[in-house]
């Protein structure tokens, strides 16, 4: 009985394996329906949209040239100012004291010069009448020259003190708009510390921070710029300046686009969108649905028209775009690429290919 049971189990196992083998063979022979497109070279230009800000072409950091405590601030961010207008003041007591000391020194030097002049004139008269010695006359002349030098030094010191006093008032160096404020009344401002940022009236720029790869693609010189709030209004303006260095923190390059008169409707500080267009290139464009993976590498399924079988080809992707990608290598023109129905394909599988309608 034991031998009979074993024979029965062996027969059943063989039947099951045979059935599975037949099903597997039938599955591989099934022809799947797929949709294909013919690979064709076409010219394309990638577009990259970047947000930026409208800024004045010329900006100046305004600071006091002497240190002191701020006692007055007459403007705020957004204030329109004129050249020479007083923006802020620091306590002038120290500088005023220096002016008073320099003034007193000047008066003393003037008095000394007057005395030296009188003494020189007297010695000159006596020496002409041979009443005094040559040494006394020379000493009087030397004292006169010393007094004149002392007066010149006192005048220069007074001028320096008056300049320092004038520096206690911070004035605008041009017509423009205050865009930043970095100090308040009561704060002690150090010399050369930025207190205000002044955007000068005149030409404006749209400033963008873009990735380096954008310029490796040799973008066109013109950029389409529009307000973020009004994307339908676009202007085409040239790139005016590209920073020669890369920001180490963000990995971006600062690009300035000249707006000039074309940007009259774009106020300072407005957020704008710049569309950078690369130079046209030749590549095979395929929809996203055509892409698959071969060991983590981008690939596509290709149909052999003579055998109606598929094979997988690895490709190099030049760029990913919205809804499609550009193939730089790995495909030849006129090859049939599967764009629909490729999820369950295997190499060598029979397919029924239907061209994708455009």
C-alpha positions in Angstrom: 0.0 0.0 0.0 2.8 2.4 0.9 4.4 1.9 -2.5 1.1 2.5 -4.3 0.5 5.7 -2.4 3.9 7.0 -3.3 3.4 6.3 -7.0 0.1 8.1 -6.9 1.7 11.2 -5.3 4.5 11.2 -7.8 2.0 11.0 -10.7 0.0 13.9 -9.3 3.1 16.0 -8.8 4.3 15.4 -12.3 0.9 16.4 -13.6 0.9 19.6 -11.6 4.4 20.5 -12.8 3.4 19.8 -16.3 0.4 22.0 -16.0 2.4 24.8 -14.6 5.0 24.5 -17.3 2.3 24.6 -20.0 0.7 27.7 -18.4 4.0 29.4 -18.2 4.7 28.7 -21.8 1.3 29.9 -22.8 1.8 33.1 -20.9 5.1 33.9 -22.6 3.5 33.3 -25.9 0.7 35.8 -25.3 0.9 38.9 -27.5 0.4 42.1 -25.6 -1.1 45.2 -27.1 1.1 48.3 -26.8 1.1 51.8 -28.3 4.3 53.2 -29.9 5.8 56.3 -31.3 8.5 56.7 -33.8 11.7 58.3 -32.3 12.4 61.5 -34.2 14.9 64.2 -33.7 13.4 67.5 -33.0 14.5 71.0 -31.9 13.6 72.0 -28.4 14.5 74.8 -26.0 14.0 74.3 -22.3 12.4 77.1 -20.2 13.2 77.7 -16.6 11.1 80.1 -14.5 12.8 81.8 -11.5 11.4 84.3 -9.0 13.3 87.5 -8.3 13.0 91.0 -7.1 13.0 94.5 -8.6 15.9 96.6 -7.3 17.5 99.9 -8.2 20.5 99.6 -10.4 22.5 101.9 -8.0 22.1 101.4 -4.2 24.2 103.1 -1.6 24.8 102.2 2.1 24.5 105.5 4.0 26.5 105.7 7.3 27.9 108.3 9.7 31.6 109.1 9.3 31.9 109.6 13.1 30.7 107.6 16.0 27.9 108.8 18.4 24.5 108.3 19.8 21.6 108.8 17.4 19.3 111.6 18.6 17.1 112.1 15.5 15.8 110.0 12.6 13.6 111.8 10.1 12.9 109.1 7.5 11.7 105.5 7.4 11.7 102.6 4.9 9.8 103.7 1.8 10.5 107.4 2.3 11.2 109.4 -0.9 14.3 111.6 -0.3 16.2 114.3 -2.2 19.9 114.7 -2.5 21.3 116.6 0.5 18.3 115.9 2.7 19.1 115.3 6.4 18.1 111.7 7.3 19.4 111.4 10.8 21.6 113.1 13.4 23.9 112.0 16.2 24.7 113.9 19.4 27.2 116.7 18.3 28.5 117.7 21.8 31.9 116.0 21.3 32.4 117.4 17.8 31.2 120.9 18.9 33.7 120.9 21.8 36.4 120.0 19.3 35.3 123.0 17.1 35.4 125.3 20.2 38.9 124.1 21.1 40.1 124.5 17.5 38.6 128.0 17.3 40.4 129.0 20.5 43.7 127.6 19.2 43.2 129.6 16.0 42.6 132.9 17.9 45.8 132.2 20.0 47.8 131.5 16.8 46.5 134.7 15.3 47.6 136.7 18.3 51.0 135.0 18.3 51.4 135.8 14.7 50.5 139.5 15.3 53.1 139.7 18.0 55.7 138.0 15.9 55.0 140.3 13.0 55.5 143.4 15.2 58.7 142.0 16.6 60.0 141.2 13.2 59.2 144.7 11.8 60.9 146.3 14.8 64.1 144.2 14.4 64.1 144.9 10.7 64.1 148.7 11.4 66.7 148.4 14.1 68.9 146.3 11.9 68.6 148.7 9.0 69.9 151.5 11.4 72.6 149.2 12.7 71.2 149.3 16.2 70.6 145.6 16.7 72.6 142.5 15.8 72.1 140.2 12.9 71.4 137.3 15.3 68.5 139.2 16.9 67.1 140.0 13.5 67.3 136.4 12.3 65.6 135.2 15.6 62.7 137.6 15.0 62.3 136.3 11.4 62.3 132.7 12.7 59.7 133.5 15.3 57.5 135.0 12.6 57.8 131.9 10.4 57.0 129.7 13.4 53.9 131.8 14.3 52.7 131.6 10.7 53.1 127.8 10.7 51.2 127.6 14.0 48.4 129.7 12.5 48.2 127.4 9.4 48.0 124.3 11.7 45.3 125.9 13.8 43.3 126.7 10.7 43.6 123.2 9.4 42.6 121.8 12.8 39.5 124.0 12.8 38.6 122.9 9.3 38.9 119.2 10.4 36.8 119.9 13.5 34.1 121.6 11.5 34.0 118.7 9.0 33.6 116.3 11.9 30.7 118.4 13.2 29.0 118.3 9.8 29.4 114.5 9.8 27.0 114.3 12.7 24.2 114.8 10.1 23.6 112.0 7.8 22.5 113.3 4.4 21.2 111.5 1.2 23.8 111.4 -1.6 21.2 111.3 -4.3 17.4 111.3 -5.0 15.8 108.0 -4.3 13.9 105.8 -1.9 15.0 104.4 1.5 14.8 100.6 1.2 16.4 99.5 4.5 16.9 101.0 8.0 19.5 99.5 10.4 19.5 101.9 13.4 17.1 103.6 15.8 17.1 106.7 17.9 19.1 106.2 21.1 21.4 103.6 19.5 25.1 104.3 19.4 26.2 104.2 15.8 29.8 103.3 14.9 31.6 105.1 12.1 30.9 103.4 8.7 28.1 101.3 10.2 25.3 101.2 7.6 22.2 103.1 8.9 20.1 103.4 5.7 20.1 101.8 2.3 19.2 104.2 -0.5 17.9 103.0 -3.9 18.8 105.8 -6.4 16.2 107.0 -8.8 16.9 105.8 -12.4 17.3 102.5 -14.1 16.1 99.3 -12.3 17.1 95.7 -12.5 15.3 92.4 -11.9 17.6 90.4 -9.7 17.5 86.5 -9.8 19.4 83.8 -8.1 19.6 81.0 -10.6 21.4 77.6 -10.6 24.7 77.3 -12.4 23.4 74.6 -14.7 21.0 77.1 -16.4 24.0 79.0 -17.8 25.9 75.8 -18.7 23.0 75.4 -21.2 23.9 78.7 -22.8 20.7 80.5 -22.2 19.6 83.2 -24.6 20.5 86.8 -23.8 16.9 87.9 -23.4 14.7 87.0 -20.5 10.9 87.1 -20.3 10.0 89.1 -17.1 6.6 89.5 -15.6 5.1 90.5 -12.2 4.1 87.6 -10.1 0.7 89.3 -9.6 0.3 89.9 -13.4 1.8 87.0 -15.3 0.0 87.9 -18.5 2.1 91.1 -18.9 5.5 90.1 -20.0 8.5 92.1 -21.3 11.6 90.8 -23.0 14.7 92.3 -21.5 18.4 91.5 -21.8 20.7 90.0 -19.2 22.9 92.9 -18.0 25.2 91.2 -15.4 26.1 87.7 -14.3 28.0 87.3 -11.1 31.4 85.6 -11.6 31.1 83.7 -8.3 28.7 81.1 -7.0 27.0 81.5 -3.6 28.5 78.8 -1.5 25.3 78.5 0.7 22.7 78.2 -2.1 24.8 77.1 -5.1 23.3 79.8 -7.2 24.5 82.7 -9.4 23.2 86.2 -9.1 21.8 87.4 -12.5 20.7 91.0 -13.1 18.3 91.8 -15.9 18.1 95.4 -17.0 14.6 96.8 -17.0 15.2 100.5 -17.8 12.1 102.2 -19.1 10.4 98.9 -20.0 10.0 98.2 -16.2 8.1 101.4 -15.4 5.1 99.3 -14.2 7.3 97.3 -11.8 7.9 99.1 -8.5 10.9 98.6 -6.3 10.7 95.5 -4.2 8.1 93.9 -6.5 8.3 90.1 -6.9 8.9 89.1 -10.6 9.1 85.9 -12.5 11.9 85.5 -15.0 11.7 82.9 -17.7 15.1 81.9 -19.0 15.1 80.1 -22.3 18.1 77.9 -23.4 19.4 77.8 -26.9 17.5 75.3 -29.1 19.0 71.8 -29.2 18.4 68.6 -31.1 17.1 65.6 -29.1 14.4 62.8 -29.2 11.4 63.9 -27.1 9.3 61.2 -25.5 6.4 61.3 -23.1 6.9 60.3 -19.4 4.9 57.1 -19.9 7.7 55.7 -22.2 10.3 55.6 -19.4 11.2 52.5 -17.5 14.2 51.4 -15.5 17.0 48.9 -16.1 18.9 48.4 -12.9 18.2 52.0 -11.8 19.2 53.4 -15.2 16.6 55.2 -17.4 15.5 52.9 -20.3 12.7 52.4 -22.8 11.0 49.5 -24.5 11.8 49.3 -28.3 9.7 47.2 -30.7 11.4 45.2 -33.5 9.0 45.7 -36.5 10.1 42.5 -38.3 9.6 40.1 -35.3 7.0 42.1 -33.3 9.1 41.6 -30.2 10.3 44.1 -27.6 13.7 44.7 -26.1 14.9 47.2 -23.5 17.4 49.9 -24.3 19.2 52.1 -21.8 19.1 55.8 -22.6 20.8 59.0 -21.5 18.3 61.7 -20.5 19.4 65.3 -21.4 16.5 67.0 -19.6 13.2 66.4 -17.8 10.4 68.7 -18.8 6.7 68.9 -18.0 5.1 65.8 -19.5 8.1 64.7 -21.5 11.8 64.1 -21.4 14.7 64.6 -23.9 16.8 61.7 -24.9 20.4 62.6 -25.8 21.7 59.1 -26.6 20.7 55.4 -26.6 18.0 55.7 -29.3 18.2 55.9 -33.1 15.7 57.9 -35.2 12.8 55.9 -36.6 12.9 53.3 -33.8 9.5 52.3 -32.3 9.3 53.2 -28.7 6.6 51.8 -26.4 4.7 54.7 -24.7 1.7 52.7 -23.4 1.4 49.2 -22.1 5.0 48.7 -21.1 4.5 47.9 -17.4 4.3 44.1 -17.8 6.7 43.5 -20.7 9.6 41.2 -20.8 12.5 41.1 -23.2 11.6 39.1 -26.3 7.9 39.2 -25.7 5.5 39.3 -28.6 3.5 42.5 -28.9 0.8 44.0 -31.1 2.0 47.5 -31.7 -0.4 50.3 -32.5 1.0 53.7 -33.5 0.2 56.5 -31.0 -2.0 59.2 -32.7 -0.7 62.7 -32.3 
